Amino acid sequence: MSDLKSYEGGCHCGAVRYEAKLNLSEPVISCNCSICQKSGSMLSFTPVEHFTLRSGQDVLTNYQFNKKVIHHLFCSKCGVRSFARGVGPDGKEMAAVNVRCLDGMDLSTLKSFQFNGRDL
C-alpha cells in the first residue's frame, strides 16, 4: 500500500461524509454480483484503520444478503451506498469505498478489474 492517498467522499445529500486512504493506482473492482451490478458500484478496499466516518452514523441503514458477511450501508435520506464494511479473505476488517462517491473523482483515470461476484 505504498501509493496510499487520502480522499473524501460521501452520499448524494451530504449527510454521510468520510475520509479514506486508498491506493487508486491499483485497479478498482467492478463486481457483477446482484447488488453491485444494480447500484453501479466501483470499489476500492482499505483496512478499517484507513477509513474514518466523519458524519452520518445516525442516517446509515445496514443491508445484508446471501452469506451476510458484508454490511452494505445506505444513507436513509438519499439512498446512496457510498461504502460498505466487511472482513477480507485474510480475516481483517475492511471498508469497501464506492469510488464513484469520492469528491472530484475522474473515473476515466482509474483502471478497473471485473470481479465475478455473481458466482460466489
Secondary structure, 3 states (H helix, E strand, C coil): CCCCEEEEEECCCCCCEEEEEECCCCCEEEECCHHHHHHCCCEEEEEHHHEEEEECHHHEEEECCCCCCCEEEEECCCCCCCEEEEECCCCCEEEEEEHHHECCCCHHHCCEEEECCCCC
